[in-house]
Amino acid sequence: MDTNPNLESQSRKGRILALQVAQSYHQQAIALLVSGFNGAIVTALLWNAIPASRLLPWIATLAAVTLARFALASAYHRPGLRRLLDNVDWGRCFLLGTFASGLVWGASGIFLFHPESFAHQVFLAFALGGMIAGAMPLLSALHPAFQLFAIPAALPITLQMLAQGDQVHQAMGLMIVVFTLAMTASASRFHRVNRESIELRIQLSDSIEERLVLDTIAHMDPLTGVGNRRLFDETLDGEWKRALRAGSRLSLIMADIDYFKRYNDSLGHPAGDACLKRVARTMDKAARRPGDLVARIGGEEFACLLPGTPAEDAMKLAEKLREAIEGLGIRHPDSAIADHVTISLGVSELVPHPGMVPSDLIEAADTALYAAKRQGRNCVVHAL
């Protein structure tokens, strides 16, 4: 089947973005907690140094932005609300909230910058540097979230330091510039590594999913949807070895649709295919115990493998299958025994011992199946 490379590329980019957005929102709780906590510390330590007319509006604005970002994160984590926006819009909202937080923290470099106290200036620069450093791993998943926070947060305090004119302040301003650039470079590298990790996760997931699909296709009868001969043989081999170790029994039901060739000849192959599907579906519904397997092993021949099932229970199930198929009432104009579709069934049971092979169980069930046909069909026969 041909695929469109552009569509595949867009789909992969969409999956990458979805994981980046999810990671960003999942980590936002830590960022919001740190922002609120550090804002409270800054306010407390500058309470007696900065006029309340500047300090209170700043902390109030920080609280409002933090609460708004918290509400946004809460909405994202609720599936019903998350579906209201696509990942692109959720990403934009995250970036907008991050930028707003960066602006508020950057504003502290203007409104909370003490004009005379060097200690308070250093403390504020240290607080902003800590916020920038802490934001790097939390905001790097979604580009350019870190840059939208770090640049507006660092720029005002940098300009304030440089504007003081003396060598110490200018040196500190340059150090903030170098620090911010280093953090930005680290964030870009972190983002790249994180994206590569996400791409590898997607590739691994796709590979596993593809392998499961191929394995299912390889073990499923494409017409009826039940297991095929390959699945039957592999399952029988595994159950045989298990029963041999445990000394447990194995039962097998072989079923054949009576006069199916005549059915095909009189009604056509499409009708025959529809008949096979209904028979397979009915048998699969009847044998629903964990470990039981229904498989189509020939044209109109089915097998039902029953691990750990005694002969009497296998006979009861076989009779149940016979009645269920007959109860479908599928019209059969060319049957020699009924005006509807019927099946013949052979049942075998063995406790595997050294020297025996799985084909012994199959041959016994086959022998019983042919005995059922000789007895007039539409019946169940147990192997002797």
C-alpha positions in Angstrom: 0.0 0.0 0.0 1.4 3.4 -1.0 1.8 6.0 1.7 2.2 9.8 1.4 5.6 10.8 2.9 4.3 14.3 3.6 1.4 12.9 5.6 3.6 10.5 7.5 6.0 13.4 8.3 3.1 15.6 9.5 1.8 12.8 11.6 5.1 12.2 13.2 5.6 15.9 13.9 2.2 16.0 15.5 3.0 13.1 17.8 6.3 14.7 18.8 4.5 18.0 19.5 1.8 16.2 21.6 4.5 14.5 23.7 6.4 17.8 24.1 3.3 19.6 25.2 2.3 16.9 27.6 5.8 16.8 29.1 5.7 20.6 29.5 2.3 20.6 31.3 3.2 17.7 33.5 6.4 19.5 34.7 4.6 22.8 35.1 3.4 22.1 38.7 7.0 22.1 39.9 7.7 25.4 38.1 4.7 27.1 39.5 5.5 25.9 43.0 9.0 27.2 42.8 7.9 30.5 41.3 5.4 31.1 44.0 7.8 30.1 46.8 10.6 32.2 45.5 8.3 35.2 44.9 7.2 34.9 48.6 10.9 34.9 49.7 11.8 37.9 47.6 8.8 39.8 48.9 9.7 38.9 52.5 13.3 39.9 52.3 12.6 43.1 50.4 9.6 44.1 52.6 11.5 46.7 54.6 13.8 47.8 51.7 11.4 48.4 48.8 8.3 50.6 49.1 5.0 48.7 49.3 3.7 50.7 46.4 6.1 48.8 44.2 6.4 45.5 46.0 2.7 44.7 46.5 1.7 45.2 42.8 4.6 43.0 41.8 3.8 40.1 44.0 0.1 40.5 43.2 0.8 40.3 39.5 3.1 37.3 40.0 0.3 35.6 42.0 -2.2 36.3 39.3 0.0 34.9 36.5 0.9 31.9 38.6 -2.8 31.1 39.3 -3.7 31.6 35.6 -1.0 29.2 34.6 -2.1 26.7 37.3 -5.7 27.0 35.9 -4.4 26.4 32.4 -2.5 23.3 33.5 -5.5 22.0 35.4 -7.6 22.4 32.2 -5.0 20.5 30.2 -5.1 17.6 32.6 -8.9 17.2 32.3 -9.5 15.2 29.1 -12.9 16.8 28.5 -11.3 20.3 28.5 -8.2 19.2 26.7 -10.2 18.2 23.6 -11.3 21.8 23.2 -7.9 22.8 21.8 -5.4 21.0 19.6 -1.8 20.5 20.7 -0.6 23.5 18.7 -3.0 25.8 20.7 -2.1 24.2 24.0 1.5 24.8 23.2 0.9 28.4 22.4 -1.0 28.9 25.6 1.9 27.3 27.5 4.4 29.6 25.8 2.2 32.6 26.5 2.0 31.8 30.2 5.8 31.2 30.3 6.4 34.6 28.6 4.1 36.3 31.1 6.0 34.8 34.0 9.3 35.9 32.5 8.0 39.4 32.2 6.8 39.5 35.8 10.2 38.2 37.1 12.0 40.6 34.8 9.9 43.5 36.2 11.5 42.8 39.5 14.7 44.0 38.1 13.1 47.4 37.6 10.6 47.8 40.5 12.5 45.8 43.1 16.0 47.0 42.3 17.3 48.9 45.4 19.2 52.0 44.2 21.6 52.0 47.1 21.8 48.6 48.8 24.4 46.5 47.0 23.4 43.5 49.2 19.8 43.7 48.0 20.9 44.1 44.5 23.0 41.0 44.7 20.2 39.1 46.3 17.8 40.0 43.5 20.3 39.1 40.9 20.9 35.8 42.7 17.1 35.1 42.9 16.7 35.8 39.1 19.6 33.6 38.3 18.2 30.8 40.3 14.8 31.1 38.6 16.5 31.0 35.2 18.7 28.0 36.1 15.8 26.1 37.6 13.6 26.8 34.6 16.1 25.3 32.1 15.2 21.6 32.6 11.5 22.4 33.1 10.9 24.6 30.1 13.3 23.0 27.5 10.9 20.4 26.2 8.8 22.9 24.2 10.8 25.4 22.2 11.2 28.3 22.7 9.6 28.3 26.2 12.9 28.7 28.1 14.0 31.6 25.9 10.6 33.3 26.4 11.1 33.1 30.1 14.9 33.7 30.5 15.4 36.7 28.2 12.7 39.0 29.7 13.6 37.8 33.2 17.4 38.6 32.7 17.3 41.7 30.5 16.1 44.4 33.1 18.4 43.3 35.9 21.3 43.2 33.4 20.6 46.7 32.1 20.2 48.0 35.7 23.7 46.5 36.6 25.3 48.0 33.5 23.7 51.4 34.1 25.3 51.8 37.6 28.5 52.7 35.9 31.1 51.2 38.3 33.2 48.2 37.4 31.6 45.8 39.9 28.1 46.4 38.6 29.2 46.2 35.0 31.1 43.0 35.7 27.9 41.5 37.3 25.9 42.7 34.3 28.2 40.9 32.0 28.2 37.8 34.1 24.4 37.7 34.0 24.6 38.0 30.2 27.1 35.2 29.9 25.1 33.1 32.4 21.9 33.6 30.4 23.5 32.8 27.1 25.0 29.6 28.6 21.7 28.6 30.0 20.0 29.3 26.6 22.6 27.2 24.9 22.1 24.4 27.4 18.4 24.6 27.0 18.7 24.3 23.2 20.9 21.2 23.6 18.5 19.8 26.3 15.6 20.4 23.9 17.4 18.6 21.0 18.3 15.6 23.2 14.7 15.5 24.5 13.3 15.6 21.0 15.6 12.8 19.9 14.5 10.7 22.9 10.9 11.3 21.9 11.6 10.3 18.3 13.2 7.1 19.5 10.2 6.4 21.8 7.9 6.8 18.8 10.0 4.7 16.6 10.1 1.9 19.2 6.4 2.2 19.8 5.7 2.0 16.0 8.1 -0.9 15.7 6.4 -2.9 18.5 3.0 -2.1 17.1 4.0 -3.1 13.6 5.5 -6.3 14.9 2.3 -7.1 16.8 0.2 -6.4 13.7 2.4 -8.6 11.5 2.3 -11.3 14.1 -1.4 -11.1 14.3 -1.7 -11.3 10.5 0.6 -14.2 10.4 -1.4 -16.2 12.9 -5.0 -15.2 11.8 -7.1 -16.7 9.1 -7.9 -13.7 6.9 -11.4 -14.8 5.9 -12.9 -15.9 9.2 -10.8 -14.0 11.7 -10.0 -17.0 13.9 -6.6 -18.6 14.2 -5.0 -20.2 11.2 -3.0 -23.5 10.8 0.2 -21.8 11.9 -1.3 -20.6 15.1 -2.9 -24.0 15.8 0.4 -25.9 15.2 2.4 -23.5 17.4 -0.2 -23.5 20.2 -0.5 -27.3 20.1 3.3 -27.7 20.3 3.4 -25.3 23.3 0.5 -26.9 25.1 1.8 -30.4 24.4 5.1 -29.6 26.1 3.3 -28.0 29.0 1.1 -31.0 29.4 4.0 -33.4 29.2 5.8 -31.6 32.0 2.7 -31.3 34.2 1.1 -34.7 33.3 -2.1 -33.0 32.4 -4.5 -33.9 29.6 -5.2 -32.3 26.2 -8.4 -32.6 24.3 -9.0 -31.7 20.6 -12.2 -31.2 18.6 -12.0 -31.5 14.8 -15.0 -30.2 13.0 -15.9 -30.3 9.3 -18.9 -28.7 7.5 -21.0 -31.4 5.9 -21.2 -31.3 2.1 -19.5 -28.0 1.9 -18.3 -28.5 -1.7 -21.9 -29.0 -2.7 -22.8 -25.8 -0.9 -20.2 -23.9 -2.8 -21.2 -25.5 -6.1 -24.9 -24.7 -5.7 -24.7 -21.2 -4.0 -21.3 -19.9 -5.1 -18.1 -19.1 -3.4 -19.3 -15.7 -1.9 -22.0 -17.6 -0.1 -19.5 -20.2 0.9 -17.2 -17.6 2.4 -20.2 -16.1 4.3 -21.0 -19.5 5.7 -17.4 -20.1 6.8 -17.4 -16.8 8.6 -20.6 -17.5 10.5 -19.5 -21.0 11.5 -16.1 -19.7 12.7 -17.7 -16.9 14.7 -20.1 -19.3 16.3 -17.4 -21.7 17.3 -15.2 -19.0 18.6 -18.0 -17.6 20.8 -18.7 -21.1 22.2 -15.1 -21.9 23.2 -14.3 -18.9 25.3 -12.5 -20.5 28.2 -9.0 -19.0 28.7 -6.5 -21.1 26.9 -9.0 -22.6 24.4 -8.2 -22.1 20.7 -10.5 -22.2 17.7 -8.6 -22.3 14.3 -9.4 -22.9 10.7 -7.0 -25.5 9.6 -8.3 -26.4 6.2 -10.9 -25.3 3.6 -14.0 -26.2 5.7 -12.2 -27.8 8.6 -11.9 -26.3 12.0 -10.1 -27.4 15.2 -10.7 -26.5 18.8 -7.8 -27.2 21.2 -8.8 -27.6 24.8 -5.8 -27.7 27.3 -6.6 -29.4 30.6 -10.0 -30.5 29.5 -11.3 -34.1 30.1 -13.0 -36.1 27.4 -16.5 -35.7 28.8 -16.2 -31.9 28.9 -14.8 -31.9 25.4 -17.7 -34.1 24.2 -20.2 -31.7 25.8 -18.6 -28.7 24.1 -18.5 -30.6 20.8 -22.3 -31.3 21.1 -22.8 -27.6 22.0 -20.9 -26.6 18.8 -23.0 -29.0 16.7 -26.2 -27.6 18.0 -25.1 -24.0 17.7 -24.2 -24.5 14.0 -27.4 -26.3 13.3 -29.2 -23.5 15.1 -27.9 -20.9 12.7 -30.3 -22.3 10.1 -28.0 -21.5 7.2 -29.8 -22.8 4.1 -28.1 -25.7 2.3 -30.1 -26.8 -0.8 -27.7 -29.6 -1.7 -27.1 -31.4 1.6 -28.0 -35.1 1.8 -29.0 -35.0 5.4 -30.7 -31.6 6.1 -31.9 -28.5 4.4 -29.5 -26.4 6.5 -25.7 -26.4 7.2 -24.5 -29.0 9.7 -21.1 -30.1 11.0 -19.5 -33.4 11.9 -17.1 -33.5 14.9 -14.4 -35.8 16.2 -13.1 -35.6 19.7 -9.8 -37.0 21.1 -8.1 -36.8 24.4 -4.5 -37.7 25.5 -2.2 -37.3 28.4 1.2 -36.8 26.7 4.0 -39.2 27.6 7.6 -39.5 26.4 7.6 -41.0 23.0 4.3 -39.5 22.0 4.0 -36.6 19.6 1.3 -33.9 19.0 0.3 -35.5 15.7 -1.0 -38.4 17.8 -3.7 -36.2 19.2 -4.6 -34.8 15.7 -4.7 -38.3 14.1 -7.0 -39.6 16.8 -9.4 -36.6 16.4 -9.3 -37.1 12.6 -10.1 -40.7 12.9 -13.1 -39.8 15.1 -14.2 -37.2 12.6 -14.2 -39.6 9.7 -16.2 -42.1 11.9 -18.8 -39.3 12.5 -19.1 -38.9 8.7 -19.5 -42.7 8.2 -22.3 -42.6 10.9 -24.3 -40.2 8.8 -22.7 -36.8 9.6 -24.2 -34.1 11.9 -23.0 -35.9 15.0 -20.1 -36.2 17.5 -17.8 -39.2 17.8 -15.1 -39.7 20.5 -11.9 -41.4 19.5 -11.4 -44.9 20.9 
